[in-house]
Amino acid sequence: MNRVVNFDFPTDNPEKSKAFFTDVFGWKFTEWYNEDYWLVETGDKIKRGINGSMIKRRHPDQKTSVMVQVENIDITIKKIKEEGGRIVLEKKTIPKVGYMAYFKDPEENMLCIMQFNPEAK
């Protein structure tokens, strides 16, 4: 079964957003390389829940999304299209992490799919 493994939300003001979520929820932010992208630790890894990420907004329509881990991204992309979804960001390689793509479901909800693969180049 494919599971939600991450959430991702955009921000226009990363410092303000980091301060807000740290003060309100105690979340911890770690910058990922120099990509205007931060990993978000939301709590103890032993307890239920997921961690996420925050990204500097790259376009005005960018929305909060969830990431679903998939076994095979190419097969999943094909299924999304067959079932009435549409790919809005084509498959992209993240070196040493895996492959990702963004899609909208038939109700126009934005989601991300991710196939983890540490050998991705």
N, C-alpha and C positions, 0 to 999 in steps of 0.2 A: 504494500500500500504506500502511496506517495503522501508525505507529511509536510505540513507547514513547518519550516525550519528557521525562518527569519522574517522580520518586518523591515521595511525601509521607508523613511520619510524624508522629504526635501525640506530645505530651509533657505531663506534668503540671508539670514543672519546667524551663522553657526555659533558664535560666542554667546549670543543671547539665548539661543535654543539650548545649548549645553548647560548654561546656568539655570534656566528654567527647569529642565528635566532632572538635573542634579538636585536642585533645591526641593522640588516637589516630590520626586520619587526615589532619590538617592542613586540614580543611574550613573554609571561610569563610562566615560568616552575615551577612546584611544584612536588617534589619527592613524589611518591606514596609508602608508607611504606618503606621498605628497599629492594626493588625488582629490582634495576637498571632500574626503570621505572618512567617516568615523565609525568604528565598531562600537556598539552600545551593549554594555553588560547590564542586564536588568535585575540580576539577583544571584543567589546561591545556585550553583549548577546542580545541586542535589534535589532542589525543590522543583516542582512543576513550573513550566513557563518556557519562553523562548527569548533569546537575545535578538538584537536587531542591528540596524545601521542607520546613519543619517548622512545625507549627501547635500552638498551645496546645490541649490536649484539650478538646473541647466536649461529649462525652458518653462514658460508660464503655465503650461498645462500639466506639468509634472505633479503627480499626486502620490499619496501614501499607498504603498502596496505591500502584499505579503509574498514571500518566496516559498515555492513548493519544490522540494527536492524530488527529482525524477531519476529513474534508472537510465533512460535513453532519451536525450533531448530531441533527437531527430524524429523518433517515433511519436513522441508527445506533441511536437509541433504539427505533425501530420494529423494526429487525432483532434487537436484543437481546431484546425481548419475544417476537418470533416464534420465536426459537431457545431459549427456556426460561430466559432471564435475567430479572431483575427490577430495576426502577429503585428505588433506596433514597433518593436525593436528586434530586428533579426538576430539570430544566434551570434553571440560574441564570445570570443575566447578571453578568459582571464588567466594569464600564465600562472602555472603551478596551483591553480584553484579549480578550474573547470570551465564549463560553458553555460551561458545564460541567455535568456531571451525574455522579452516582455510581451504580454498579450492582453487583449480585452475579451472577456467572455461575452455571450450573447446579450447580457444586460449592461454592457459597457463598463464593467468593473475591471480595473487594471490589476494584473497579477504578474508575478515573475516566476519562471521555471529555472531550475539550476541542476545541472548534472555535475557533481563534484568529480574531479579527476586531477590528482596532483601532478600528472605527467602532461597536462595541457600546455601547449606552446602557442 
